[in-house]
Every structure is written in structure tokens, then in C-alpha cells.
Amino acid sequence: MRKIISHFFQLKELNTNIRTEIIAGITTFMTMAYIIFVNPAMISQTGMDFNSAMVATCISASIATIMMGLYANYPIALAAGMGENAFFTYTVVLTMGISWQVALGCVFIEGILFILLTLTKMRQAIMGAIPASIRYGTACGIGMLIAFVGLRDAGIVVQHPATFVALGDIINPPAMLAVFGLIVTSIFIARNTRGAMLWGILVTAAIGMVFSMVKYQGVVSPPPSMQPTFMQMDVLGALKMGLLTVVFIFLFMDIFDTVGTLAGVGELGGFMKDGKLPRAGKAMLSDAIGTCVGAACGTPTVTSYIESASGIAAGGRSGLASVVTGLLFILALFFAPLVQMIGGGYQSNGVLLHPVTAPALIIVGSMMLHSVTKIRWQDYSESIPAFLVILTMPLTFSIATGIAFGFISYAAVKLFTGRGRDVSWLVYLLALLFILRFVYLKAL
């Protein structure tokens, strides 16, 4: 059996072994297991069943990650994307008023389009057409929005009639617990502790139990039913409503998350050959199929995780590490009471807060801001559109609006400063579509 495994995953050629790959797979799982708590806590705010959303998170992550391992032979794990789930929850459902079933239909359509783009190799043309400053600004803006959501879920930031937002009751027990969790998790991360995010969540939950903010509900149980969300996606509803911009933004986010992650971990693992990632098509196809599976199960866009870098740093070089990570997501299904206990939230003064998972959102948001250094700030035709993207996403609570402002301002500034030919026709087309979107929304 060992010989078969070694031959299938080319362990000898990749200068690794089964033990190292297993350790790498466990390491990757530890660093991204927080998504099992955070994703259902977020998307259940749309009315989706929490336990079903947890099962969907684990199942889709497992299938996509194992496929990445068996088909592309890379130690890259996948799960519901942070950013995509925020767009799904706070923009599409809670702001635009679209049902979560139709929103899942949009995700499924996006996954199909991603599959077609990957198979036809059109993805390279699209990637080359989107301005780098818009890409970097989008990553930063999503980070700001996610961090803002975390502060709100912690009760640290609250609504205010005069200033719109203000500091909440910082000595309120949930807020204090979230601040404690933020500090503890930050210390774990700064000390390069393996599974820092997960350990931070678990320590915060333990303290929450001591002060009766987290109620013990058990640890192990049979997996909950996925029936409330399984195959509930409304594809026809999404097509009838003409949600083209929603589908595009899901696709936009998925492509850049995937390409960015593949490039990043590819460099770290030494997988790049002449500046290109071998079997990139297989890796992206695994990602795209994972998105379709996720929508069918009941979770937003499934995408490659940069946390895979932790497993690669531990020595992972083959898809065997991904298979191990995927199997651990299946094993996590039997810990549903623990997930409900940690991610279910806490009622405080009539408001449902999530003080245990909020620190993870704040820290993930901070991690997404590293792209801000890549923006060419001295070139105002690049930096101003990027800045508008970063600023408008958290202030309008809408990723879609931020991206729209970015494309419209980028096209306008380039066109009217005599640099219009430097811009792809696709950017002008998208800018026009976003303008029409604003006109359409105004007419409603």
C-alpha cells in the first residue's frame, strides 16, 4: 500500500514521504479549521440552518480538497472563502434582499462559468485585462469589511444615530471576551504557533464557558442533517432576476482568490517552473468544481486557501497532504455540538453577538491588507480608484459597490487623462455595466 501511495503521489520525485505529508495535511487543517465555526456563524444570519451550513462547509471543503490532491497533486486545501461569504451574506442577501436560495443559485452559475473559463483557457485573458490596482484594492477592501463585521459581531462597534457608528460598551462581557480573544489569537499568530487561529478560538470559547457566555452542549454526536440546505439553490430564480453583476462579482472574487493563492503557495513550495504553475488548469478546475459542489450543499464560493502555506512550510509537497486535510474535514462532522457551542452566538441586550468567532474575522481582515503595499500610490490614476474600492466597501457594507466604484473611476480617470488606450476594453465594458446597475437600482 505504501508503494502504491508513494507512486501515485510521486513522493520520491517530490523529495517527500508519507509521514511528512500526513503532518503537513494535519498542519493545514489546524490553520484553517476556524472556517468550520466562522462560516456557518456568518451565513446562518441569512436564515440558513446553522447545523446544515456547518455540514455543507465541511463536505464541500472535503470534496474540493481531496479532488485537488488526487487530480492536481498539490498540497492546497479549499473551503468556503472569507470575503465571498461576506458578500453572500451582507451584500446579496441582507442588503439587496435576495433570498439565500437565489444567492446560492448565483454561486452555482459562477462555478459553471469558472469551469468553462478554465476549460477554454479564457481565464488568462480575463486576468490580464483586470487592472492590478483594482485587484489589490479589492483584497484590502474585503479585509476592511470583514474586520468591520468582526468588530460589530464583538459588540465593540455599534450603530449611532449621529455618527452612524460608535464605540460600544467595551466593558460589556461579550465585548471583553472578544477583546481577550483578539489579544490571545494575536499572540499565537505572532509566535508562529501552528493552528494559531483555531487555538485562539478554542481558548476564547473556554473562557466564555467559565463566564457562562458559552454553554456546554457536548462534543461528539452524529453529523446533523444537511437537508435544510442541500440542493436548495435556486438557479432559475437567479437567471430570471438577471443577477449578472452578482454572478460576475462572485466570479471576479473566486478567480483572484484562486490565482493569488496558487501563485503564493506555488512560490513557497517551489512548484513554479519558468514563472508558471504546472497543472494550473487542474488546480483551477478543482476550485471551480468545489464551488459548484459547495452551492449544491449549501455554502458560498469554495476557493483555495492561503493557509495551505502552513502545510507546505511543514514539508508538504504532494496531493497526499490535501487528502489528509480533506479527510479531517469529514471527521469534523462528528463534532457538531462543539461547533454549535462556539459559533452559535450569545444574546446581549436583544442583539445576537459572536464574541468567540469575531476575533478571527478581525485578524483575517488584517491579513488581507498586505496587498496595500503593492498599489502604486504615486500614480493617482491607479491609486485613487484603488482607494475608492478600499474605502467604499466597509462604509457602504457592500463589496459589489466597492468594486463598481473602482471600475467606474478607473475607466474615467484613464480615459480623460489621455491614457485610455492603456486600458482593456473589458474594463470599459464592466464600468458601463456597473453604471447601468446603479441606474437600474435607482429606478426600482
Order of alpha helices (4+ residues) and beta strands (2+ residues): alpha-alpha-alpha-alpha-beta-alpha-alpha-alpha-beta-beta-alpha-alpha-alpha-alpha-alpha-beta-alpha-alpha-alpha-beta-beta-alpha-alpha-alpha-alpha
